[in-house]
């Protein structure tokens, strides 16, 4: 890799992967966010070994590569794990009915965002697609083109809204990136702050 100063090496490659595991809330058997960096890397190396069986070398440091043949030469030299525990919501079955349409019954209000009704989950792709759908709503309204019927709001949501009492926000815990919803290497201090703010992900 010659594109990044910190990893400059014309004889080696830098590989960046997004490890997006299913949350236990959504039915996963493994809570990866609470696993150590080494456990995550071992699982990743196992997946790379499966995808590139003739390139990845067997490395005793990573048990998931133990079945690799002698022809593999690619070894992991160093790694960094960045965890973003609040990157997306858990897309559990049946949640899409709660996502509102881009069009609303309120004049002049059109909604966009990955949380609105669109075919992707909470992601950059979902946000972009929702923005496109919102733009279509605005354009059709400007030309007096008939819009599809608005998505029906679930009655239990209306009832819950009537009884809703605002909660005191827990506030930001710490000053690191994770405290503000970003990603960072999970230091011991960051982990303790995250456990305080989002204990469910460590359950």
N, C-alpha and C positions, 0 to 999 in steps of 0.2 A: 504494500500500500504506500503510495506517495502523495496522497491527498490530504493527510493530516500530520502535522508536524510531530505531535506526541507519539504517533505510531509509525513514523517514517521507516520503511524497510522495503527495499525493492525486491527482496527475496521472500517476503511473507505477505499475507493478506489480512486485512481487517474486516471482520464480519460483525454487523450490527443486527440484532434480532429483537423482535417484539414478542415477548412471552405473555400471551393473554389468556390466562387460565380461567376456567369457569369457577364462579364463586360457590362456596358451600351452600349459600342461600339459594342458588339456582340448581342445586342438586349434585355438585361436585363432591367426590369422596376425599379430595385433598385440598387443604387450605394453603395454597402456595404462597400467599402473601406473608404467612407466618413462618415459612420455611427459611432455612439459612441460605446464604448466597451459594454455598457449595452444593447444597441439595438441588437448587434451581439449575446451576450450571451442569451438574451431572445429568439431570433430566434433559437438558438442552443438548448435551453431547450425545446422549442416547438417541435423540431424535435426528441429529445430524448424521449419526452413524447409520441410522435406518435409511435416510435419504441419499447418503453418499457412501455406500458400503465398501467401495474400493479406494476411497480417498482418506477416510478418517482412520487414524492409527489406534490400535489398542493401547490404552494408557491406564496403568494400575491406579493412578490418582482418581480416575473417573470410572467406577464400576460398570456404568452403563455401556462402556465401549469394550468390555472384556471379550466379546465374541467376534471382534473384528479380525479379519485375516491379516497375514503378514505383508500384503501389498500396500496397506494404508500407510501414508507418510505424514499426513496432516495432524499436527498436535497443537493443543491450546497452550500458548505461551503466557498470556495474562488475560485477566478479565475484570470487568466492572459491572455490577448489577445495580440498576436504578429502579426503584419501586415507586409506582404511582398508584397508591391504594384507592384513590377516589376518581380514577380516570373515567370509568363508565359505570352506569348502574347495572344491577343484576337483571338481565332480561328473562325473568321467569315467565312461564306460560300464562297467558290470560291477561297480561298487562297492557297489551296494545289498545284494548277498549277504553283505557283511561287516558290515552293520549289525544289531545284535542286537535281539531282540524285547523288548518291555517286560516281559513275564513272564520269570522266570528259574527254574532248578531249585533255587535257594537259597531256603530258607524265609524269608519276611519281607522278601525283596529284590525290589523292582519298580523298573525303570529308566525314566527319562524323559530327554528332551533331544533336540535336533535331530539328534544323531548316531545315535539309535536308529532302528529300522525304521518309517518312515512315508512318506507320499507326497510330502513336500516335501524340498528340500535343506536345507543348514545355514542356518537363518533364524529370525526371531522366529516366523513362522507355523509352521515345522516344530517349534519348541520347544513352542509352545502345543498343537499337534495331538498331539505325543508325550505331553504332560502329560495330555491328555484320554484318550488310549489307556491310559496308566498308571493313571489313576483308574478306568477301566472294569475293568481287571484286578483292582485292589484291591476294587472293589465286587462283582465276580463271585465272587471268592474268599470274601468275607465272607458271601455268600449260597449258597455251595457250588454255584455255577453252573459247568458245564464250560467250560473255556477252550479256544481253538484250540491245536493242537499247536505247541510251541515251534519257533522257527526253528532249523534245524540249523546248528551251528557248523562252519565249513569246516575240513577236516582240516589244511590247511596253516597255519591260524591256531593250532590246538592244538599243532602241531609247533614253530611259531615261538615260542609261549609257553614251551614246555619248554626251548628253547635261549636264551631272552631273557636278556640281561645289561643291567642298568640302566646308562644313560649319565649322565655328569655333565652337568647342565643348563648351558646356555650363560649363563644368567642374564639379567638385564635390562640392556640397553645404553642408557644415557642416562636422562633423567628426563622426557622428553616423553610425550605421550599415545600416540604410535605405539609407543614402547618397551613400553607395557603393553597393546598390542593395540587401542588406540583409534584415533580419527581425528584428523587435524590437517593444517594446511597443511604441505606437504612442504618444509621449509627445507633449505638445503644441509647443515646439521649433522644434521638428522633423516635425510636421505637417506643420508649416509655411514654412520650408525649402522644404518639399515635394511639397507643393502648388506652390512654385516658380519654381521647376524643372519640375514637371509633372502636370500642371494645369488642363489638360483634365480629369484626374481621379476624380476631384472634381466638374466637371461641372454638 
